[in-house]
Amino acid sequence: MSNLVQLNDRLFRELDRLEQAEGDDLDAEIERAKAIGQMSRTVIDNANTMMKAVQMKRDAMGDVGEAVVVPQLLLGEGER
C-alpha cells in the first residue's frame, strides 16, 4: 500500500470480511480490523501532517508555491 486510495480500498475490503465472518473467524477478524484501524489512523495522521506542510509552503511562497509537489502518498496512481 503506497497511497491513500489503496488504503481506502483495503479498509473497504476489511469491512467486507467483517460482514462475512462468523464464530471464531469473526473474533479473529475483529482483532485484525482493530489493528488495521490503528495503522490506518497513523497513516492518515501522517498524510495530514504532509498536507499541512505542503499548504504552509504554498502559503509562504505565494504564487510561486503552486509549483510545490504534492507527496505521492496523498495521490492515486499516476497523479502528480
Phi and psi in radians as a Rosetta constraint file:
Dihedral C 1 N 2 CA 2 C 2 CIRCULARHARMONIC -2.251 0.35
Dihedral N 2 CA 2 C 2 N 3 CIRCULARHARMONIC 0.070 0.35
Dihedral C 2 N 3 CA 3 C 3 CIRCULARHARMONIC -2.703 0.35
Dihedral N 3 CA 3 C 3 N 4 CIRCULARHARMONIC 2.991 0.35
Dihedral C 3 N 4 CA 4 C 4 CIRCULARHARMONIC -1.220 0.35
Dihedral N 4 CA 4 C 4 N 5 CIRCULARHARMONIC -0.445 0.35
Dihedral C 4 N 5 CA 5 C 5 CIRCULARHARMONIC -1.130 0.35
Dihedral N 5 CA 5 C 5 N 6 CIRCULARHARMONIC -0.786 0.35
Dihedral C 5 N 6 CA 6 C 6 CIRCULARHARMONIC -1.153 0.35
Dihedral N 6 CA 6 C 6 N 7 CIRCULARHARMONIC -0.649 0.35
Dihedral C 6 N 7 CA 7 C 7 CIRCULARHARMONIC -1.066 0.35
Dihedral N 7 CA 7 C 7 N 8 CIRCULARHARMONIC -0.792 0.35
Dihedral C 7 N 8 CA 8 C 8 CIRCULARHARMONIC -1.033 0.35
Dihedral N 8 CA 8 C 8 N 9 CIRCULARHARMONIC -0.773 0.35
Dihedral C 8 N 9 CA 9 C 9 CIRCULARHARMONIC -1.050 0.35
Dihedral N 9 CA 9 C 9 N 10 CIRCULARHARMONIC -0.755 0.35
Dihedral C 9 N 10 CA 10 C 10 CIRCULARHARMONIC -1.121 0.35
Dihedral N 10 CA 10 C 10 N 11 CIRCULARHARMONIC -0.694 0.35
Dihedral C 10 N 11 CA 11 C 11 CIRCULARHARMONIC -1.105 0.35
Dihedral N 11 CA 11 C 11 N 12 CIRCULARHARMONIC -0.716 0.35
Dihedral C 11 N 12 CA 12 C 12 CIRCULARHARMONIC -1.203 0.35
Dihedral N 12 CA 12 C 12 N 13 CIRCULARHARMONIC -0.609 0.35
Dihedral C 12 N 13 CA 13 C 13 CIRCULARHARMONIC -1.101 0.35
Dihedral N 13 CA 13 C 13 N 14 CIRCULARHARMONIC -0.678 0.35
Dihedral C 13 N 14 CA 14 C 14 CIRCULARHARMONIC -1.139 0.35
Dihedral N 14 CA 14 C 14 N 15 CIRCULARHARMONIC -0.693 0.35
Dihedral C 14 N 15 CA 15 C 15 CIRCULARHARMONIC -1.031 0.35
Dihedral N 15 CA 15 C 15 N 16 CIRCULARHARMONIC -0.724 0.35
Dihedral C 15 N 16 CA 16 C 16 CIRCULARHARMONIC -1.083 0.35
Dihedral N 16 CA 16 C 16 N 17 CIRCULARHARMONIC -0.747 0.35
Dihedral C 16 N 17 CA 17 C 17 CIRCULARHARMONIC -1.114 0.35
Dihedral N 17 CA 17 C 17 N 18 CIRCULARHARMONIC -0.681 0.35
Dihedral C 17 N 18 CA 18 C 18 CIRCULARHARMONIC -1.105 0.35
Dihedral N 18 CA 18 C 18 N 19 CIRCULARHARMONIC -0.714 0.35
Dihedral C 18 N 19 CA 19 C 19 CIRCULARHARMONIC -1.135 0.35
Dihedral N 19 CA 19 C 19 N 20 CIRCULARHARMONIC -0.537 0.35
Dihedral C 19 N 20 CA 20 C 20 CIRCULARHARMONIC -1.592 0.35
Dihedral N 20 CA 20 C 20 N 21 CIRCULARHARMONIC -0.292 0.35
Dihedral C 20 N 21 CA 21 C 21 CIRCULARHARMONIC -1.323 0.35
Dihedral N 21 CA 21 C 21 N 22 CIRCULARHARMONIC 2.593 0.35
Dihedral C 21 N 22 CA 22 C 22 CIRCULARHARMONIC -2.473 0.35
Dihedral N 22 CA 22 C 22 N 23 CIRCULARHARMONIC 2.729 0.35
Dihedral C 22 N 23 CA 23 C 23 CIRCULARHARMONIC 1.016 0.35
Dihedral N 23 CA 23 C 23 N 24 CIRCULARHARMONIC -2.344 0.35
Dihedral C 23 N 24 CA 24 C 24 CIRCULARHARMONIC -1.102 0.35
Dihedral N 24 CA 24 C 24 N 25 CIRCULARHARMONIC -0.570 0.35
Dihedral C 24 N 25 CA 25 C 25 CIRCULARHARMONIC -1.105 0.35
Dihedral N 25 CA 25 C 25 N 26 CIRCULARHARMONIC -0.607 0.35
Dihedral C 25 N 26 CA 26 C 26 CIRCULARHARMONIC -1.144 0.35
Dihedral N 26 CA 26 C 26 N 27 CIRCULARHARMONIC -0.770 0.35
Dihedral C 26 N 27 CA 27 C 27 CIRCULARHARMONIC -1.042 0.35
Dihedral N 27 CA 27 C 27 N 28 CIRCULARHARMONIC -0.776 0.35
Dihedral C 27 N 28 CA 28 C 28 CIRCULARHARMONIC -1.142 0.35
Dihedral N 28 CA 28 C 28 N 29 CIRCULARHARMONIC -0.688 0.35
Dihedral C 28 N 29 CA 29 C 29 CIRCULARHARMONIC -1.202 0.35
Dihedral N 29 CA 29 C 29 N 30 CIRCULARHARMONIC -0.598 0.35
Dihedral C 29 N 30 CA 30 C 30 CIRCULARHARMONIC -1.107 0.35
Dihedral N 30 CA 30 C 30 N 31 CIRCULARHARMONIC -0.777 0.35
Dihedral C 30 N 31 CA 31 C 31 CIRCULARHARMONIC -1.087 0.35
Dihedral N 31 CA 31 C 31 N 32 CIRCULARHARMONIC -0.720 0.35
Dihedral C 31 N 32 CA 32 C 32 CIRCULARHARMONIC -1.089 0.35
Dihedral N 32 CA 32 C 32 N 33 CIRCULARHARMONIC -0.768 0.35
Dihedral C 32 N 33 CA 33 C 33 CIRCULARHARMONIC -1.103 0.35
Dihedral N 33 CA 33 C 33 N 34 CIRCULARHARMONIC -0.664 0.35
Dihedral C 33 N 34 CA 34 C 34 CIRCULARHARMONIC -1.081 0.35
Dihedral N 34 CA 34 C 34 N 35 CIRCULARHARMONIC -0.795 0.35
Dihedral C 34 N 35 CA 35 C 35 CIRCULARHARMONIC -1.117 0.35
Dihedral N 35 CA 35 C 35 N 36 CIRCULARHARMONIC -0.765 0.35
Dihedral C 35 N 36 CA 36 C 36 CIRCULARHARMONIC -1.112 0.35
Dihedral N 36 CA 36 C 36 N 37 CIRCULARHARMONIC -0.706 0.35
Dihedral C 36 N 37 CA 37 C 37 CIRCULARHARMONIC -1.079 0.35
Dihedral N 37 CA 37 C 37 N 38 CIRCULARHARMONIC -0.757 0.35
Dihedral C 37 N 38 CA 38 C 38 CIRCULARHARMONIC -1.123 0.35
Dihedral N 38 CA 38 C 38 N 39 CIRCULARHARMONIC -0.781 0.35
Dihedral C 38 N 39 CA 39 C 39 CIRCULARHARMONIC -1.152 0.35
Dihedral N 39 CA 39 C 39 N 40 CIRCULARHARMONIC -0.666 0.35
Dihedral C 39 N 40 CA 40 C 40 CIRCULARHARMONIC -1.094 0.35
Dihedral N 40 CA 40 C 40 N 41 CIRCULARHARMONIC -0.734 0.35
Dihedral C 40 N 41 CA 41 C 41 CIRCULARHARMONIC -1.054 0.35
Dihedral N 41 CA 41 C 41 N 42 CIRCULARHARMONIC -0.689 0.35
Dihedral C 41 N 42 CA 42 C 42 CIRCULARHARMONIC -1.124 0.35
Dihedral N 42 CA 42 C 42 N 43 CIRCULARHARMONIC -0.774 0.35
Dihedral C 42 N 43 CA 43 C 43 CIRCULARHARMONIC -1.096 0.35
Dihedral N 43 CA 43 C 43 N 44 CIRCULARHARMONIC -0.767 0.35
Dihedral C 43 N 44 CA 44 C 44 CIRCULARHARMONIC -1.157 0.35
Dihedral N 44 CA 44 C 44 N 45 CIRCULARHARMONIC -0.728 0.35
Dihedral C 44 N 45 CA 45 C 45 CIRCULARHARMONIC -1.046 0.35
Dihedral N 45 CA 45 C 45 N 46 CIRCULARHARMONIC -0.733 0.35
Dihedral C 45 N 46 CA 46 C 46 CIRCULARHARMONIC -1.115 0.35
Dihedral N 46 CA 46 C 46 N 47 CIRCULARHARMONIC -0.748 0.35
Dihedral C 46 N 47 CA 47 C 47 CIRCULARHARMONIC -1.095 0.35
Dihedral N 47 CA 47 C 47 N 48 CIRCULARHARMONIC -0.709 0.35
Dihedral C 47 N 48 CA 48 C 48 CIRCULARHARMONIC -1.088 0.35
Dihedral N 48 CA 48 C 48 N 49 CIRCULARHARMONIC -0.704 0.35
Dihedral C 48 N 49 CA 49 C 49 CIRCULARHARMONIC -1.103 0.35
Dihedral N 49 CA 49 C 49 N 50 CIRCULARHARMONIC -0.737 0.35
Dihedral C 49 N 50 CA 50 C 50 CIRCULARHARMONIC -1.097 0.35
Dihedral N 50 CA 50 C 50 N 51 CIRCULARHARMONIC -0.744 0.35
Dihedral C 50 N 51 CA 51 C 51 CIRCULARHARMONIC -1.122 0.35
Dihedral N 51 CA 51 C 51 N 52 CIRCULARHARMONIC -0.707 0.35
Dihedral C 51 N 52 CA 52 C 52 CIRCULARHARMONIC -1.084 0.35
Dihedral N 52 CA 52 C 52 N 53 CIRCULARHARMONIC -0.704 0.35
Dihedral C 52 N 53 CA 53 C 53 CIRCULARHARMONIC -1.135 0.35
Dihedral N 53 CA 53 C 53 N 54 CIRCULARHARMONIC -0.735 0.35
Dihedral C 53 N 54 CA 54 C 54 CIRCULARHARMONIC -1.095 0.35
Dihedral N 54 CA 54 C 54 N 55 CIRCULARHARMONIC -0.790 0.35
Dihedral C 54 N 55 CA 55 C 55 CIRCULARHARMONIC -1.133 0.35
Dihedral N 55 CA 55 C 55 N 56 CIRCULARHARMONIC -0.716 0.35
Dihedral C 55 N 56 CA 56 C 56 CIRCULARHARMONIC -1.086 0.35
Dihedral N 56 CA 56 C 56 N 57 CIRCULARHARMONIC -0.711 0.35
Dihedral C 56 N 57 CA 57 C 57 CIRCULARHARMONIC -1.137 0.35
Dihedral N 57 CA 57 C 57 N 58 CIRCULARHARMONIC -0.756 0.35
Dihedral C 57 N 58 CA 58 C 58 CIRCULARHARMONIC -1.089 0.35
Dihedral N 58 CA 58 C 58 N 59 CIRCULARHARMONIC -0.761 0.35
Dihedral C 58 N 59 CA 59 C 59 CIRCULARHARMONIC -1.083 0.35
Dihedral N 59 CA 59 C 59 N 60 CIRCULARHARMONIC -0.720 0.35
Dihedral C 59 N 60 CA 60 C 60 CIRCULARHARMONIC -1.240 0.35
Dihedral N 60 CA 60 C 60 N 61 CIRCULARHARMONIC -0.518 0.35
Dihedral C 60 N 61 CA 61 C 61 CIRCULARHARMONIC -1.672 0.35
Dihedral N 61 CA 61 C 61 N 62 CIRCULARHARMONIC -0.101 0.35
Dihedral C 61 N 62 CA 62 C 62 CIRCULARHARMONIC 1.119 0.35
Dihedral N 62 CA 62 C 62 N 63 CIRCULARHARMONIC -2.425 0.35
Dihedral C 62 N 63 CA 63 C 63 CIRCULARHARMONIC -1.069 0.35
Dihedral N 63 CA 63 C 63 N 64 CIRCULARHARMONIC -0.535 0.35
Dihedral C 63 N 64 CA 64 C 64 CIRCULARHARMONIC -1.118 0.35
Dihedral N 64 CA 64 C 64 N 65 CIRCULARHARMONIC -0.481 0.35
Dihedral C 64 N 65 CA 65 C 65 CIRCULARHARMONIC -1.127 0.35
Dihedral N 65 CA 65 C 65 N 66 CIRCULARHARMONIC -0.256 0.35
Dihedral C 65 N 66 CA 66 C 66 CIRCULARHARMONIC -1.064 0.35
Dihedral N 66 CA 66 C 66 N 67 CIRCULARHARMONIC -0.410 0.35
Dihedral C 66 N 67 CA 67 C 67 CIRCULARHARMONIC -1.414 0.35
Dihedral N 67 CA 67 C 67 N 68 CIRCULARHARMONIC -0.028 0.35
Dihedral C 67 N 68 CA 68 C 68 CIRCULARHARMONIC -1.128 0.35
Dihedral N 68 CA 68 C 68 N 69 CIRCULARHARMONIC 2.298 0.35
Dihedral C 68 N 69 CA 69 C 69 CIRCULARHARMONIC -1.440 0.35
Dihedral N 69 CA 69 C 69 N 70 CIRCULARHARMONIC 2.304 0.35
Dihedral C 69 N 70 CA 70 C 70 CIRCULARHARMONIC -1.433 0.35
Dihedral N 70 CA 70 C 70 N 71 CIRCULARHARMONIC 2.310 0.35
Dihedral C 70 N 71 CA 71 C 71 CIRCULARHARMONIC -0.985 0.35
Dihedral N 71 CA 71 C 71 N 72 CIRCULARHARMONIC 2.425 0.35
Dihedral C 71 N 72 CA 72 C 72 CIRCULARHARMONIC -1.030 0.35
Dihedral N 72 CA 72 C 72 N 73 CIRCULARHARMONIC -0.526 0.35
Dihedral C 72 N 73 CA 73 C 73 CIRCULARHARMONIC -0.963 0.35
Dihedral N 73 CA 73 C 73 N 74 CIRCULARHARMONIC -0.540 0.35
Dihedral C 73 N 74 CA 74 C 74 CIRCULARHARMONIC -1.501 0.35
Dihedral N 74 CA 74 C 74 N 75 CIRCULARHARMONIC -0.135 0.35
Dihedral C 74 N 75 CA 75 C 75 CIRCULARHARMONIC -1.992 0.35
Dihedral N 75 CA 75 C 75 N 76 CIRCULARHARMONIC 2.833 0.35
Dihedral C 75 N 76 CA 76 C 76 CIRCULARHARMONIC -1.437 0.35
Dihedral N 76 CA 76 C 76 N 77 CIRCULARHARMONIC 3.111 0.35
Dihedral C 76 N 77 CA 77 C 77 CIRCULARHARMONIC -1.038 0.35
Dihedral N 77 CA 77 C 77 N 78 CIRCULARHARMONIC 2.399 0.35
Dihedral C 77 N 78 CA 78 C 78 CIRCULARHARMONIC 1.342 0.35
Dihedral N 78 CA 78 C 78 N 79 CIRCULARHARMONIC -0.038 0.35
Dihedral C 78 N 79 CA 79 C 79 CIRCULARHARMONIC -1.587 0.35
Dihedral N 79 CA 79 C 79 N 80 CIRCULARHARMONIC 2.715 0.35
